[in-house]
Amino acid sequence: MQTFVAYTNALELARSLVPIIAALKKHSAEQADQLERAVSSVVLNVAEGARRQGKDPRRFYAFANGSASEIRAVLDLAQALGWSLDDARARQLLDRELGLLWGLVHGKRMAPR
């Protein structure tokens, strides 16, 4: 159940980042590309981890967690550089995703929301 929630939240996060990626391209095509690749990695690694057996899923969830942290870094860097982005919703979804991934990586069961 937690994996399904992490996957659907990751997709919602990706949707919320579409206008941010477009806005970032005006400042830095490189950072926009980095953000797009990071969110793609989150979605794809959560999906792949959900299909794995044994301890292997945690490896994919850890990759997704690293990519989610990279999303935060891109958003933080944009803010530090003074690039105005409407990223409040994306940050809210990102925080939730990081919490869900922490639970998946560390094997903690979380109550569904």
N, C-alpha and C positions, 0 to 999 in steps of 0.2 A: 504494500500500500504506500509506504513512504517513497519508494522509487517512483511510483506513478505520480505522486504529488510533486516530487522533485522535477520530473520530466515536464509536467504541464506548467509548473512555475517557470522552468527554464524557457519554455516556448513563449510564455507571456513576457518574460524578461527580454527575449529576442525581439518581440513585437514592440516593446516599449523603447528599444534602442534604435529602431529604424530612423526616426527623425533626428536622433542625436548623432547617429553616424553621418547623416546628410549634413547636419550643421557642422560637425567636426571637419568634414572635407573642405570647408571654406577656410579653415585655419591650418589643417595639416592632413593631407591625404594619407600619410603614413600612420598617424594615430587613428584615423577612421578605419583604415584597413586592419590595424592591430585589434581594434575593438570588435570589428566584424568577425575576425578569425577567433578571438577569444570566446565570444558568445556562441559561435558555431561549435567550438570545442566543448563547451559546457553541455549543450543539447546532445551532441553526438556521443560523448563519453557517458553521460547518464543513460542514454538508450543502450549503448553497448554493455555497460555494466549490468543492466537489468537482465540481460540474456546470458550472463556468465554464471558459472557454478563455483562452489567452494569459496576460497578466499580471493579468487581472481576479481570478482566485482569491485572489491575495495580499491584495487589498483586503478580502475577506470574512474571511480568516484573521486579518488585523490587527484587524478589528472583534471577532472572537472572542477574540483575545488581550487586547484592552482589557476586555472583559466578564469574562474569567477573572481579570484583575487586580482588577476590581471585587469579585469574589467574595472574593478574599483580603482586600481592604480591609474588607468587611463582617465577616468572621470576626475580623480583627484588632481592629476597633472593638468588637465584642461582648466580646472578651477584655479589652480595655483598660477597658471599663465594668464588668467583673467578672461578666458573664453567663456562667454555667457551661454550656458546650456540649461534647458529646462529638464533636469534629470532627477527630480524628487521621486517620481513614481518608479523610475528605473532603479534608484538606490534602495527604495523600499523592497522591491522584488529581489534585488541582489542580496540584501540582508537576509531575506527569507531563504533564498537559495543556499547561501553560505551556511545557514543553520541546518538546513536539511542535509546538505552534503557532509557537514561535520558528523551528523548522526549516522549517515551511511558509511562513512570512512571508519568511524570508531565503533560501529556495531550497536549503536544505541537506538532503541525503538522510540519513536516519537508518536504522540497521539495525532491522528489525522485532524486536519482543520477544515 
